[in-house]
């Protein structure tokens, strides 16, 4: 089990095409401060799409609109 004072944050990965959050991972904000983008498989769309980083604590499986 991870320590509570760990430097790694848990993030969710949201699909840019469908807007659903399927994948969760952890990353170190010191080594990579910019947003993470990965190309992963979406079972809903049945193809590989780009997933971008978002906070884990969002209540919905949607991306918040940018201001």
Residue, then its C-alpha position, 0 to 999 in steps of 0.5 A: x500500500x502506498x504511503x500517504x505522503x507520497x510524491x506520486x498523484x493518482x490521475x484519470x485518463x479521459x478519452x478525447x473522442x468519447x469523453x469517458x474516463x476508463x484508465x487510472x494511473x499514477x505519476x510523479x508531478x516533479x518529473x513530469x509537470x505537464x499533462x500526460x497524453x497517451x494513445x490507448x485502446x477505447x473498448x467503447x469505440x473499438x479503436x486506439x484514441x488519445x487519452x489526456x490527464x485529468x484529476x481523479x476526483x471528478x464526479x463524472x466521466x466527462x472532461x471539464x470545459x476549459x475557461 
